[in-house]
Amino acid sequence: MTAPALPGKNPARASAAAPLEQRRFLRSTAGLATGICTVTALAAVSLFVGVGDLSLSSLLSGDPTTHMLFWVSQLPRTLSIILAGMALSVAGLIMQLMARNKFVEPSTVGTVESAQLGILAVTVLLPGASMFLKMSTASVFAAAGTALFLLVLRRIPLRSTLIVPLVGIMLGGVISAVTTFFAYRTDLLQTLNSWMVGDFSGVLRGRYELLWIVGALTVIGYLAADRFTVAGMGADFTTNLGLNYNRVMALGLVIVSLISAVVVVSVGSIPFLGLIVPNLVSLMIGDNVRRAVPWVAVFGAGFVLLCDIIGRTIRYPYEIPVGVVVSAVGSVIFLYLLLRKRGSHA
């Protein structure tokens, strides 16, 4: 005996939609697996790129100098690139959900600039501070800067989506100007520059381990993806679904601030990464946040790996900081996204 069809439902259409959804899932899974394989291949290339005399044959031969170079420098550098790329991309996605705007990320809303101000403050007040204390202080300043940005957004009329990133860039410019002024007065401009441009050349074993924190935060961001999606629809909608809007926003604020602070303290600022990666992933697979987070993490890691390899080879044996390469490529993609958005509304 067959079950009666539900009113308003088309059994034929439902049965046809199921295989279609299954095919989409399989294509998405296959694409993600391909992305992971690509990142693995880029990581393998990254391990053997550089001015050091490091090759697979010398590594397998058991040469002590090669082993030391591999374990002390090359492997930590590659791991730090992957962790930073994943975390900053996911932080950008969370920031876009919190601000309800596709054109924001930590480096365009004052978060990174606030973290730099926090590091400068602790460096001036406590010159011998540990990396953990610098990270903690930078996190507090980054959270305060991000909260200030979100507060400003609530106070101004948003007639265009482009106003939001412009407000964030202006706020970041003001904070950066204050930081630069105090760095100049305290003769720390050169030190400040090391936090303003992302560079993995100084990463060594014992100086990158804080980045494992951002790896854990990336996992937390994935687990809370559905909550951030709901919170991105507004306070009233979130409350009607039984979620505490302020708690979700506070969780997002903590994740974004900690990721920004740890990356700035460890390797410096990498701008545009959290903006372009989520947008490109959205163009490829849509706006399903739960499905997009693994794509964003993999794409972000691969993008930074590729930019770092380019920076190490384009002027070999000299090296261009990865922050410069990402900025150059990211600014072009950012302009494309802006023009594309404007064209779609024309």
N, C-alpha and C positions, 0 to 999 in steps of 0.2 A: 504494500500500500504506500503510495507516494504522499509526501507531506504537501498540504495545500500551499499555494504561493501566497506570500504576504501581500497585502494591499499596497499598491503603489510601487511594487518592485517588479522588475523585469528579469525573470530567471535567466533568459538567454543572454541578456546584457551582462548580468553578474558573472555568469560562467565564462563569458568572453573576457571580462576585465581581470579575472584572476590570473590567467596565463600571461596577460600583458604586464601586470604588476610583477609577476614572477620573473619575466624576461628582463624588465627594468632592474630588478634587484640583482639578477645574475650579471648583467652588464656592468652595474655599479661595482659589484664585488670583484669582477674581473679587472675593471679599470683600477680599482684601489690596489689589487695585487700587483698589477703592472707598475703602478706608482711606487710601491714598496721595493720592487725589484730594481727600479731605476735609481731610487735613493741609495740602495745597497751598492749598486755599481758606482755611483758618484762617490760614496764613502770610501770604496776600495781605491778609486783613483786619488782621492784626497790624501789617503795614507802615504802615498808614494810620490807626491808632488812637493817640491821645495828645493832649497839650495843644498840641503844635506845629502850626503852620499848614501841613499837608502834605496834598496831594490829588493824584490821578492827573493831572488837567489841568495843575496847576502844575509837576508833575514832567516831563511831556511838553513843556511850553512852554520848558524849559531855564532856569528861574529858578535863579540860582546859590545863593541861600539855601536853597531847597528841595532842591537837589542835595546840598548839604553836610549838611543835616539827614538826608537819606535815607541817604547813604553812611557818615556818621560815627556816627549814632545808631540809626535805625530798622532798617536791614538787619543790623548786628551784633547788635542785641537779638534779632531774630527768629531768626537763625542760632544764637545761644547758647541760646535756649529749645529749639529743635529738638535740638541736640546734647546738652544736659543731660537733656532728657526721655528721649531714646533711651537714653543711657548708663546713667542711674540705674535705669531699668526693667530693662534687661538685667543690670545688676549685682545687682539684687534677685533675678532668676531664678537667677543663678549662686550667690548666697548661699543660696537655698532648697535647691538641689541639694547644696551642700557640707554644710549642716546637716541635710539630710534632713527638712526641715520647711517647710510652706507659709506659716508665720506669722512669718517672719524677713525682714529686709532690713537694709541698712547702718545705718539710723537706729534700729533696734531691737535691735542686738547690740553697740553700743558703738563701731562703726567710725567713724561721723561724729563722735561725742564725742571719740574719740582723735585724729582729724584736727584738731579745734579745739584740743585741748591742744597738739598739735605746732606749730600756727601761733602760739599764745600763747607757747610756749617760744622760738621763733626770733625773735618780735617783741621779747621782753624781752631776750634775749641779744644779738641783732643787729638793732637798730631799723632800719637801712638795708638790710636784706636784700632781694634781688630776688624777684620773683614765682616764679621758677623754684626758688630756694632754699626759699621757703616751701612750695611744692608738694612738693618732695623731702622736706622734714622732715615735713610732714603725712602723706605717703605712708608713711614709716617708722613713725610713731606709729599710723596707721590699720591697718597690717599687724600691728603688735604687739597692738593692741586686739582685732582680729578673731581672731588666733591664740590670745589669752587666752580669748576666748569659746568657741572650738572645744575648747580644752583643758578648760575647766570642764564642757562638755557630756559629755566622756568620763569625768568623775569622779563624776557624779551619776546616780542612777537616773531614767530618763525614763518615768514611769508614764502620762503624758498628753502629747499634742502641745502643750497650752497651757503646759506647764512651760518649754519652750524659749524662746518669746518673753518670758515673765516673767523668766527668768534674764538674757536679753539686755537687757531694759529696766532691771533692777536694776543690772547691770554698767554700762550707759550712764549711769544716774543717779549712781553713785559717781564715775565719771570726770568727768561734768559738774560735780559738786559740787567736786571738786578743782580743775578749771579755773576755776570761778567764784571760788573762794577766792583763788587766786593772781592772777586778774584784779582782784579787789577790792584785794588788797594792793599791786598795782603800778599802780593807778588806770587800768585798761584795760577796765573793765566796758562802757563805751560801744563800744569797738572790738570787744569780744567779741560784743556783740549783733548787729553787722553780719555775723558769720559764722554766727549761730544761726538767722537767718530769711532764707530765700531771697528775693532781690530783684533783678530785672533792670533796675531804673531807672538804675543807675549804669554799665551796660554801654555802652562806647564802642569805636570802632575803636582798636586798640592795647592794649585791656584784656580782650579775650575770646579771643584767639588760642590760649591754652592749651587751650581746650575742644575744639580739633581733635584733641588727643591722645585724649580720651575717645571721639571718633568712630572713631579707629583701633582703640581697645580694644574697641569694640562689634563691629567686624568680626572681630577675633580671637576674641571670645566666640562669635560665630556659627560660625566655622570649627572651634572646639574644643567645640561643643555636645554632640556624641556622647560625647566623653571625660568631660565633666561628668555626663552622664546615667549612664554606667557607674560613675563614682566615687560617685555618689549612692546606689548600691546596696550600698556597703560595701567595705572594704579587701580582704576575702577574694575576693569576686566579681570585683573589678577585677583582682586579681593572677592569678586563674584565666584571665582573658581576655587575659593577656599585657601589661597596662598597668601602669605604675609609679604606684601610688596616690599616693605622696607628691609626685611631680612634678606630677600633675594637680591635687592640692589646692594646691600651691604656686603653680601658674599661676592658679588661681581666686583665690587670696589676693592675688596681685599685681594682677590685673585689678580686683577689687572695691576694693582699697585705693587704687589710682591714680585710679580714677573718682571715688571719694568725696572724695579729697584735692583733685583739680583742681576739682571742682564747688564744694566748700566755699570754696576760695581765691578762685574767680572770682565766684560769685554767692551763696554761703551755703548753708545746709541746706534741703533740700526733703523733709520727712518723709513716710512712708507711700507714696511713689510706687512704690518698688521692691517693695512688698508687694501693693498692690491691683491694679496692672496685670497682673503675671503670673498672679494668681489669676483675674481676670476673663477673661483670654485662655484660661486652662485650662478655665473653664466653657464657653467658646464653641467651642473647637476641640480640646480634649483635652490630653493630657500629652506629645505628641510634641514633644520639645524642639527638634529641628532645624527642624520646621515652625513652632514657636511663637516662635522668636527674632525673625524679621521682624515678626510680629504684635505682639509685645511692644514692639519698637522704635517701630513706627508708632503704636500705641495710646498709648505713653508720650509721644511728641512731641505728638500731637494733644491729649492730656489737659492737658499743661502749657500749650500754646498757648491752649486754651479757658479755663483758670483765669487765665492772665495777662490775656486780653482782658476777662474778668469783673472782675478786680481793677482794671483801668484805666478801666472804664466805670461800675461800680456807684456810685462816689462822685465822678464826674467834676466838676471837673478834678483832684481829689485821687486818689491811687493807693493801693490796698491791696497790700502785698507778696504775690507769688505763693505764697510759703511759707505764709502765713496761709490763703489760699484752699484750697490743696492740703491743708493740715492739717485744715481744717473738713470738706471733702468726704471726704478719706481716712479720717478717724476714723469717720465714719458708715458708710462701706463696710467698714472693718475690723470694726466691731461686727457688721455684717450677716454677714460671712464667719465670724466666731466663732460667732454664734448658729446659722448654717446648719450649720456643722461639728458643733456640739453636738447639734443636732436630728437630724442624720443618724445619730448614734451612740446616740440615745435608744431 
